[in-house]
Amino acid sequence: MVQDGVTLSIRPRGKPVKRLPEEVTVPSTAPTSELYKELALKSGTSIHRLRVTKGSDGALVPNSKGLRVNATGLREQSTIYVKDLGPQIAARTVYLVEYLGPLIIHPIFYAYQVLISNTNDGPSSLQALSLILVMLHFAKRELETLFVHRFNTATVMPAFNIIRNSAYYWVLSGVNMAFWIYRPDAPAAGKDNLLITSAGLALFAVGELGNLSNHITLRNLRSAGGSERGIPQGLGFNLVTCPNYMFEAIAWAGIAIVTRSLSTVLFALVALLPMGKWAKKKEARYRKDFGGSYKKKRYYMLPGIW
């Protein structure tokens, strides 16, 4: 069966794309990913650097295998704008690099205290426990990035993000936290309180396991390489929109209690504030995509608070 082709008029937006054609023809029933492939082929530009919007209303035409060209409203001689987003990098790579920072930095600061222990008693048991919790948390993030989270081929970020995100994790949760936690005069270097420490460990365990459970639930909503969406069900999803962020907060509360450090609280607050904004956007997206079949949530991340 011969598919009807649709010819689209192309205009550049922002930084010019070299060899960008004035027109492109694709089957009207083809997925929009085919449009991106044609544009990348004709312009000699990586498909991940291209962003296509409609000339009529500026709406994004996503690079999707599940959305047909004619379903976007594009018709014969419709105008599309093509923008070069600049160098891009795989999101998985960004996450792996940014989480690596604390895994390298914390052992270095801890080892330094061990090396100079001839002048003091060395790291306390609480400081050793603090190191273990931080290492477990970020090792879990690395493993989830490798084996749990699903990334399709279009999941990329601007290359600059690897510098910005790494600076955030390597400095704020790496150098900043490690400097204050493992000092000889740090609160964690003092006498341990078994009850308080046990409470921190319990919160950490609940938070990490709950967060992992949520991530597995979200993973199972999407096939490998797919972009389909579904309504998540399971632990905490009846309470808030994003219980994975709720459990992340619980885990960091546990780490803060064990480390006894305001530097941990600072990192947790800086990390959780954008999560709340993302959760609010996720709630709006669920309501828009699923309508009445989605049970609206009053709170996005923390029950009774946010």
Buried (B, 14 or more C-beta within 10 A) or exposed (E): EEEEEBEBEBEEBEEEBEEBBEEBEBBBBBBBBBBBBBBBEBBEBEBBBBBBBBBEEEEEBBBBBEBBBBEBEBEEEBEBBBBBBEEBBBBBBBBBBBBBBBBEBBBEBBEEBEEEEEEEEBBBEBBBBBBEBBBBBBEBBBEBBEEBBBBBEBBBBBBEBBEEBBEBBBBBBBBBBBBBBBBBEBBBBEEBEEEEBEBBBEBBBBBBBBBBBBBEBBBEBBEEEEBEEEEBEEBBBEBBBBBBBBBBBBBBBBBBBBBBBEBBBBBBEEBBEEBBEBBBEBBEEBBEEEEEEBEEBEBBBBEEEB
